[in-house]
Amino acid sequence: MVSKLKTKISVTLLLVAVAILAVGVIGFGLSPIAPLMLVIGIIIVVARCFGVSWQASQKALLSGVSSGIAPLFLFLLIGSLIALWLATGVIPTMIWVGFKLLSPQLFLPTALLSTAIVGTLIGSAFTTLSTVGVALMGVGTLMGFDPALIAGTVLSGAIFGDKSSPLSDSTNLASAISETDLFAHIKNLMWTTLPALILSLVMTIILGFGHQTSGEATAKISRLLPLLAPTWWAIVPLGLLVITAWQKVPAIPALMINILVSSIVFVTQHSLTAWADLLVNGFKTSSHNATLMALMNRGGMSAMMPTVMMIMLALAFGGLLSGLGILSRVMTPVVVYLKTQRAMIVTTLLTGIAANFLVGEQYLATILPGQLFKDSFKRVGLSPLALGRTIEDSGTVMNYLVPWGVAGAFAAQTLGVSVLAFAPFTFFALFSPVMSLLSALTGIGLKQLEK
């Protein structure tokens, strides 16, 4: 859609939108829902004043929402899966095993590496967070660690796995946008991805060193363990996740298969009415143990609805920015001034990060800089592999640090910690663009265009 908005008004709208979101979310601590609604209204009215029809704005808004239908539906499935795994003993078993195997001193680095491995195997940060991540949150919290630190740690591992796996949607998307071979793309990613993971591991070792579980926490754990009797059944759904991932079954049917199998197990012991209530309203333990209630009372589709509402508004906002040409109006004049490889990398990184905060959707934040700078990378002598890595180091990973972003909102809802709380501890996401910037400045690992 060709924008009727001039560059000046487009820049003004962007600045006003950022100011409203920043003041509302960070300044007043509001949920992003109300500020997003206000911003959307302002853009539609201003656009109409400058010649954009109501119909054009509505079409752009709905186009943005439709681009996120898949993750929105995925959230509902994950809410149901968490409830089923709690009710059938899968997550309690994982927590029990965690208490038996993990020591407080090694908990943080182990949590980082285990989520990184699981994420690489199944190729989905969302699934990793909602399964292994939920269990590790329970273990770490009872050991006395700051929930924000635990959330940042497991999120770092999950993002690494998602970014490095050939099964990952985001990795395949970046490879497709940059027009590179998938495995060559993943191999080139390691120049920045492995250093970011190693630095994250060092940080978790430092923060976890010397940590001792308090006497009160030890007493809580000793009272809790008998209530978390492990079950052999847990092997089945966990194995299904890995099998469906390696068979390249898409996320929605893979989760549906797991939900069906878990539902069969639940219905053999409970009524259909209880099953229907579980899927919608989540799991509620019958125990009166306060610690167990805090760990187990969660899940269900209804618990995901606040996140779904916020993400729908964020996608609508992103649809207006893209569909009305506001982003392209702002960025297109910048491209012609980029003459060096360093300038190209830095600008692409900043564009990917800014797109995450403006659009709120991981895929759009990857696609936008990829399309915008594809020809410019070749013009300055950089390989398409360099483009693919740069948009992964910004567009893919940074969405988890945006309170109104699809990935950030999902992580906050699933782990029970706000984005602003866990963002400083999500070391992998913070280190990834820094490593990409260092590569640009030093030339190390910066793939040149083959002549």
Order of alpha helices (4+ residues) and beta strands (2+ residues): alpha-alpha-alpha-alpha-alpha-alpha-alpha-alpha-alpha-alpha-alpha-alpha-alpha-alpha-alpha-alpha-alpha-alpha-alpha-alpha-alpha-alpha-alpha-alpha
